[in-house]
Amino acid sequence: MKAAIIFSSSHGTTEKVAKQIQHELGNENAHIFNLKSIKSIDLSLFDTLIIGGSIHAGQMQGKVKRFCNKNLVDLLQKRVGLFMVGMNEPEFETEFSNAFPELLRKHAITSKCVGGEFLFEKMNFIEKLIVKKVSGIRQNVSKIDESKISELALDIKGK
Ligand SMILES: Cc1cc2nc3c(=O)[nH]c(=O)nc-3n(C[C@H](O)[C@H](O)[C@H](O)COP(=O)(O)O)c2cc1C
């Protein structure tokens, strides 16, 4: 297997999850690409693509959406895993449906919502206000679902 884990992250949680997936797949089998710093990826080098990002105000990171839409035809020729990082569990299904194109969601061999974190020291003033108002949470909280990350890695390894 030659896998690429492609992600975008605002405060580092999706990056943390991407590194955990890489570790579970075996570092030698999986390369990591942060869409914030990478302009283009040679997808022909990989048979497996794992794509993920976080949700802010109900929406997936724009960089992830653009990557999926731009490369959709290529992605449909590969083994694909999708993951989403977020904190509003009741909305996960809707957020996930809006996050990735329908064709890609249907094509993916595994899809996981892996929870997320609120890291107040990394938020700007407005973000802090929004999170406190909408969630009522005022302190750092980590709700990363390790079992979902392991399930994703197992699905990728097993199929
Ligand atoms: C301003 C703000 C808005 C957010 N809005 C949502 C949301 O609408 N739905 C959700 O599931 N999570 C929401 N979250 C939670 C983030 O998805 C969570 O903090 C995630 O761990 C961020 O990952 P990142 O650091 O990789 O960007 C929000 C977080 C912030 C700071």
The ligand as an SDF file (V2000), in Angstrom:
LIG
                    3D

 31 33  0  0  0  0  0  0  0  0999 V2000
  -15.1490   29.0620   15.8050 C   0  0  0  0  0  0  0  0  0  0  0  0
  -15.4030   27.5780   15.7890 C   0  0  0  0  0  0  0  0  0  0  0  0
  -16.5430   27.0840   15.1790 C   0  0  0  0  0  0  0  0  0  0  0  0
  -16.8010   25.7000   15.1700 C   0  0  0  0  0  0  0  0  0  0  0  0
  -17.9240   25.2470   14.5590 N   0  0  0  0  0  0  0  0  0  0  0  0
  -18.1650   23.8960   14.5620 C   0  0  0  0  0  0  0  0  0  0  0  0
  -19.3330   23.3850   13.9280 C   0  0  0  0  0  0  0  0  0  0  0  0
  -20.1430   24.1170   13.3470 O   0  0  0  0  0  0  0  0  0  0  0  0
  -19.5350   22.0470   13.9690 N   0  0  0  0  0  0  0  0  0  0  0  0
  -18.6580   21.1850   14.5790 C   0  0  0  0  0  0  0  0  0  0  0  0
  -18.9050   19.9580   14.5540 O   0  0  0  0  0  0  0  0  0  0  0  0
  -17.5340   21.6430   15.1740 N   0  0  0  0  0  0  0  0  0  0  0  0
  -17.2710   22.9730   15.1780 C   0  0  0  0  0  0  0  0  0  0  0  0
  -16.1310   23.4550   15.7610 N   0  0  0  0  0  0  0  0  0  0  0  0
  -15.2040   22.5100   16.3960 C   0  0  0  0  0  0  0  0  0  0  0  0
  -13.9810   22.2470   15.5230 C   0  0  0  0  0  0  0  0  0  0  0  0
  -14.3140   21.4380   14.4410 O   0  0  0  0  0  0  0  0  0  0  0  0
  -12.9240   21.6100   16.4350 C   0  0  0  0  0  0  0  0  0  0  0  0
  -12.4170   22.6120   17.2790 O   0  0  0  0  0  0  0  0  0  0  0  0
  -11.8030   20.9180   15.6990 C   0  0  0  0  0  0  0  0  0  0  0  0
  -11.0660   20.1260   16.6260 O   0  0  0  0  0  0  0  0  0  0  0  0
  -10.8870   21.8710   14.9730 C   0  0  0  0  0  0  0  0  0  0  0  0
   -9.9190   21.1400   14.2850 O   0  0  0  0  0  0  0  0  0  0  0  0
   -8.6500   21.8560   13.6170 P   0  0  0  0  0  0  0  0  0  0  0  0
   -7.8160   22.3960   14.7410 O   0  0  0  0  0  0  0  0  0  0  0  0
   -7.9560   20.7770   12.8830 O   0  0  0  0  0  0  0  0  0  0  0  0
   -9.1910   22.9030   12.7040 O   0  0  0  0  0  0  0  0  0  0  0  0
  -15.8610   24.8160   15.7830 C   0  0  0  0  0  0  0  0  0  0  0  0
  -14.7060   25.3310   16.3830 C   0  0  0  0  0  0  0  0  0  0  0  0
  -14.4640   26.6980   16.4020 C   0  0  0  0  0  0  0  0  0  0  0  0
  -13.2010   27.2210   17.0570 C   0  0  0  0  0  0  0  0  0  0  0  0
  1  2  1  0
  2  3  1  0
  2 30  2  0
  3  4  2  0
  4  5  1  0
  4 28  1  0
  5  6  2  0
  6  7  1  0
  6 13  1  0
  7  8  2  0
  7  9  1  0
  9 10  1  0
 10 11  2  0
 10 12  1  0
 12 13  2  0
 13 14  1  0
 14 15  1  0
 14 28  1  0
 15 16  1  0
 16 17  1  0
 16 18  1  0
 18 19  1  0
 18 20  1  0
 20 21  1  0
 20 22  1  0
 22 23  1  0
 23 24  1  0
 24 25  2  0
 24 26  1  0
 24 27  1  0
 28 29  2  0
 29 30  1  0
 30 31  1  0
M  END
$$$$
